[in-house]
Amino acid sequence: MKSLISKLVIIAALLCATSAEAQRNMQMENYLGPALAKVKADSAASVINGIAELKRLETMYPKEWLPTYYKTLFALRFAIGQPTDSHAAPLLNAAKADLDRLEAMQAADRSEVLTLKGFYFTALIMQNPAVNGMRYYQDALANYQKAINENPSNPRPRLLLHLFNENMSKFTGQKNPDAGKELQIIRELLEKEHVEGLMPSWGR
């Protein structure tokens, strides 16, 4: 009888912990959604303000990985879109620190984190293609491939790898014979993907 009661107490405690965790996730997403909607990817001021707001969410929810993920994503998107802007290099430095943080978070989706890591090396190349192309080319490819291996159904590393190869072909003059097939796979994965809440879903 005592053993049964002990088991019931443990089950009740686990259920309470699960409920509290779900409530925290819901609260975090209620804040995160509006914060993401405010950010204009091509505006340095908007990106910097958005990152500042996401930092506050990091403090409020230190175990949640999505605020750090989106901080990194916004920084990298801006740095790639406007590589000569004076804010690009500082944002890349901040992104590297955030990537290190994400890699240490057990809750983080490893495929999505590796995708961002490949994106980071792509952004470094864009800063100075003549110098950084040879330096970081393999790092970008390796991380995109690791992300695909981690989750073959994730369309984002496949999309970024495809775009990376297409851009590199402009420098090498060698066209990718599998480009059409790759795009078809990416389209199919995006159509099949079912994303809950504010989990990464970009690429459409």
C-alpha positions in Angstrom: 0.0 0.0 0.0 2.8 2.4 0.9 4.6 1.5 -2.3 1.4 2.4 -4.3 1.0 5.7 -2.5 4.6 6.6 -3.1 4.2 5.8 -6.8 1.0 8.0 -7.0 2.8 10.9 -5.3 5.7 10.6 -7.8 3.2 10.5 -10.8 1.3 13.6 -9.4 4.6 15.5 -9.0 5.6 14.7 -12.6 2.2 15.8 -13.9 2.5 19.1 -12.0 6.0 19.7 -13.3 4.8 19.0 -16.9 1.9 21.3 -16.5 4.1 24.1 -15.1 6.5 23.7 -18.0 3.7 23.9 -20.6 2.4 27.0 -18.9 5.9 28.6 -19.0 6.2 27.7 -22.7 2.8 29.3 -23.5 3.7 32.5 -21.6 7.1 32.7 -23.3 5.4 32.3 -26.8 2.9 35.0 -25.9 5.8 37.4 -25.5 7.9 36.0 -28.3 5.3 36.2 -31.0 4.8 40.0 -30.9 8.6 40.6 -30.4 9.3 38.7 -33.7 6.6 40.5 -35.6 8.1 43.9 -34.9 11.5 43.1 -36.5 12.2 44.4 -40.0 15.0 42.3 -41.3 16.6 45.0 -43.5 16.6 47.7 -40.8 19.6 47.8 -38.5 17.7 49.8 -35.9 14.8 47.4 -36.0 17.0 44.3 -35.7 19.0 45.8 -32.8 15.8 46.7 -31.0 14.4 43.3 -31.6 17.5 41.6 -30.3 17.4 43.7 -27.2 13.8 42.6 -26.6 14.8 39.0 -27.1 17.6 39.4 -24.6 15.0 40.3 -22.0 13.1 37.2 -22.9 16.3 35.2 -22.4 16.6 36.6 -18.9 12.9 35.8 -18.1 13.1 32.3 -19.6 16.7 31.1 -19.4 15.9 27.5 -20.3 14.1 28.3 -23.5 16.1 28.2 -26.7 13.9 30.1 -29.1 14.7 33.6 -28.0 18.4 32.9 -28.5 17.7 31.2 -31.8 15.8 34.1 -33.2 18.4 36.6 -31.9 21.0 34.7 -33.9 18.8 34.4 -37.0 18.0 38.1 -37.1 21.7 39.0 -36.7 22.8 36.6 -39.4 20.1 37.6 -41.9 21.1 41.3 -41.5 24.8 40.5 -41.8 24.2 38.5 -45.0 21.8 41.0 -46.5 23.9 44.0 -45.8 27.5 42.8 -45.3 29.1 46.2 -45.7 26.9 47.9 -43.1 28.8 49.1 -40.0 26.5 47.0 -37.8 27.2 43.7 -39.7 30.4 42.8 -38.0 29.2 43.5 -34.4 26.1 41.5 -35.1 28.2 38.6 -36.3 30.3 38.7 -33.2 27.1 38.5 -31.1 25.8 35.7 -33.2 28.9 33.6 -32.5 28.4 33.9 -28.8 24.7 33.0 -29.2 25.6 30.0 -31.2 27.9 28.8 -28.5 25.0 29.2 -26.0 22.6 27.4 -28.3 25.0 24.4 -28.7 25.1 24.1 -24.9 21.3 24.0 -24.5 20.0 20.5 -24.3 16.4 21.6 -25.3 17.6 23.2 -28.5 16.8 21.5 -31.8 20.2 20.4 -33.0 19.4 20.4 -36.7 18.2 24.0 -36.5 21.3 25.1 -34.5 23.6 23.4 -37.0 21.7 25.2 -39.8 22.4 28.5 -38.1 26.1 27.6 -37.7 26.4 27.0 -41.4 24.6 30.3 -42.0 27.1 32.0 -39.7 30.1 30.8 -41.8 28.2 31.9 -44.9 27.8 35.3 -43.4 31.6 35.4 -42.6 32.3 34.6 -46.3 30.0 37.5 -47.4 32.0 39.9 -45.3 35.0 39.4 -47.5 34.5 36.7 -50.2 38.0 37.0 -51.6 39.6 36.2 -48.3 37.0 34.3 -46.3 35.7 32.2 -49.2 38.5 29.7 -49.0 38.8 30.0 -45.2 35.2 29.2 -44.3 33.8 27.3 -47.4 34.2 23.9 -45.8 32.9 25.0 -42.5 29.7 26.2 -44.1 29.2 23.0 -46.1 30.0 20.8 -43.2 27.5 22.4 -40.8 24.7 22.4 -43.4 25.4 18.7 -44.1 25.5 17.9 -40.4 22.1 19.6 -40.0 20.6 17.5 -42.8 22.1 14.3 -41.3 20.6 15.3 -37.9 17.1 15.7 -39.4 16.7 14.8 -43.1 13.2 16.2 -43.0 14.3 19.7 -42.1 14.0 21.8 -45.2 16.0 24.8 -43.9 19.6 23.4 -44.1 18.8 21.9 -47.5 17.5 25.4 -48.7 20.6 27.2 -47.4 23.0 24.6 -48.8 21.3 24.9 -52.2 21.5 28.7 -52.1 25.1 28.5 -50.9 26.1 26.2 -53.8 24.2 28.4 -56.3 26.1 31.5 -55.2 29.4 29.7 -55.2 28.8 28.4 -58.7 28.9 32.1 -59.8 32.5 32.3 -58.7 33.6 28.8 -59.9 31.6 28.8 -63.2 30.4 25.3 -62.5 26.7 24.7 -62.5 25.0 22.2 -60.1 23.4 19.5 -62.3 21.2 18.4 -59.3 19.8 21.9 -58.6 16.4 21.1 -59.9 16.1 17.9 -58.0 17.3 19.6 -54.8 14.6 22.3 -55.2 11.9 19.8 -55.6 12.9 18.0 -52.4 12.9 21.3 -50.5 9.5 22.2 -51.8 8.1 18.8 -50.8 9.6 19.0 -47.3 8.2 22.5 -46.8 4.7 21.3 -47.9 4.8 18.3 -45.5 6.3 20.2 -42.6 4.0 20.7 -39.6 5.3 23.3 -37.2 3.9 23.9 -33.8 3.8 27.3 -32.1 6.8 29.5 -32.9 9.2 26.8 -33.8 11.4 27.6 -36.9 9.3 27.5 -40.1 11.0 30.0 -42.4 12.0 29.1 -45.9 8.5 29.3 -47.5 
